[in-house]
Every structure is written in structure tokens, then in C-alpha cells.
Amino acid sequence: MDARENFILPLCKFNKPKLILLALFIHLIFSVAVSYFTELYDIKINTNPITFDSIKQEFLFVVIIGPFVETLLCQYFLINLIFSLTRFLFKKESISLAIFLSALIFGLGHQYNYIYMAVTFFTGLLYATFFLIIKYRKQDAITCTAIVHALYNLFVFTMKHL
């Protein structure tokens, strides 16, 4: 039995809205736990060096463009590339390697500081797994994953600008 049979396929039974809500719920719970520990130990993790000229520009990049581009690069392109390489080298797709490398690149793409990179690595694990669940359901994994990412970023954006 492999990761696909043990973990991915059982989650495919959920309908798409439930999967989206489940992914958002997991991400929010994880974020609350990280926030709790960073506050408890006075650790600064979100020191984003990117500045925006306006709230509209920030919204456009953080909530719309960023999630879509990151989904294309870190989930769609990278996971499919790893699948192609592992099929060529080992005659079998490596789901675990694809999820790990996708999450690693996702985390490395958020180089605000080392702790934030580690946190986004775990977020990348969630997004890569979600992407594969939707992919194996033969649905639009790019759009669904980008929506989950965008909804989470919308929540963070909203909390920042309250």
C-alpha cells in the first residue's frame, strides 16, 4: 500500500466544498497554533519585505495573483514534473516525494525569515496534498487549490486591515 491508497484516495470521497472547508479549517487551526506559540515566546515571523502602494494593490497580489501563481509553480508544475521524473526513473509516481518537494519549494519561496519558511513548509504540505486529492478526483486541482490559498490569504488580509 502506498500514500495514494492509504491517504489520498480515502479523502477523495468528500465532496469539493467539504474538501475546501476542511483544508481551510486545518490551515486556520495550524495558524492559530503558530500564532499562539509565536506570541508566547515573542517570536516575529511575518516580517514581509514586500511593500505595496495601496491596499488595492496588496489585495490584488496577496489574495488573487499570489495564490494562483504559487499554485501553478509549487503544486501543478512541480508535482507533475516530479511525477514524470519518478515514472521515468522508478516506473512509479512518488506521491510522498512530490508532496515533500512541493512543500519545500513553497516554504523556500517565503523567505521572510527561517521560522516563517518552516511554517509555510507545513502549509505547502497541506496545499500539495489538497492538490493531489482534487487531481485524483479528476477535477480542476489548480483552481481549487488556488481558491483555498486565496481564501486563507483573504482571511489574513482582512485581519490585517481591520
Secondary structure, 3 states (H helix, E strand, C coil): CCHHHHHHHHHCCCCHHHHHHHHHHHHHHHHHHHHHHHHHCCCCCCCCCCCCCCHHHHHHHHHHHHHHHHHHHHHHHHHHHHHHHHHHHHCCCCHHHHHHHHHHHHHHCCCCCHHHHHHHHHHHHHHHHHHHHHHHCCCCHHHHHHHHHHHHHHHHHHHHCC
